[in-house]
């Protein structure tokens, strides 16, 4: 445990009074309504974690609503998810994001010059939910549907900094220890073996620390999918349309929110579903590719960093050196704590990440324009009542 502060304010769980925290949120929520967003795929209702999440959400009696943006392939899947969440006690809506009615509305939006239909997956689903949530709520918290160690304290900790008038933050980001104490294993491979050494390698290769990299490195777990924001921030962020959503959201927060209004919150130990390494189209490798392209794009946009073939080749070499240093450090930490640690496997993963990093960088050079869904402020200007129309569809489909 430490109390070190970074460029971004860090709220440590030193002696948090859980009951007092939730009581404070309950009181403030009367005037500052809250929405919790939990994006999910149909197959996630079969995960062990989801029943525990429902139990935790049932204790969140302070929320205005819970939104569950869903990617489902059929009406049968949508109806099954609705029945599953009928046990959820707070007011809630399952949003069939790729359903016929929402798709038809998005076609109408396309005719107004905003094509959201070309994006698929979590980014678009989150974008839809943010639009609906921003109609009524002051504060919006988001977390994934595969959190095995979920409790009602996760949304409470995320929300408190932006609800408490004495603090008045605009954005809070969760961080946690990706360690399974039952299995004695360290997880978080994309952060530990890719993003963390990559950020250091970028600084070494560029020759100085661009402000955006300084911002990212201040976060203890920038890839965390758990965060909260105020409504005015939610309608003013472009949401990435690919798997670079966490870094892309942080880039938007960097652009739009004053540093003193941003914080990160200690969520303790954290366990969720672990993905396979995969390939360029799935798993951790796809995440690495999308994250890297998002990073290059933001560095070009914000700090005018010049990306070239020679830059990418040199960066790959530096990244591998820094990653090997990180592996040595993690190995020492694992030995000290009697944790299992396969050093050879970690080295192999770094080699694979570096190969795909170089390929993704070349893809970026060929197509530097990003996959970002326009913010809701622009969307509303194109089709003024679209949020209300989306909500009407959601209410109708949930009442059937």
Protein Blocks (a to p, Z undefined) as FASTA:
>chain_A
ZZbdcfbdcdddfbpcfklmmmmmmmmmmmmccdddddddfklmmpmklmmmmmmmmmmm
mbfbdcdddddfbfklmmmmmmmmmmpmbgcddddfkbmklmmmmmmmmmnopafklpgc
jklmmmmmmmmmmmmpmbdcdddfkbfkbcfklmmmmmmmmmmmmlopabdcdddddddf
klopaehklmmmmmmmmmmmmmmmnopacfklmmmmmpmblmbcbdcddfklmmmcccdf
bfklmmmmmmmmmmmpcfklgccddebjaddddddfbimkgcjllmmmmmmmmmmmmmmm
mnopacdfklmmmmmmmmmmmmmmmmmmmmmmmmmnopacdfklmmmmmmmmmmmmmmmm
mmmmmmmcccddddfklmmmmmmmlmmmmmmmmmmmmmZZ
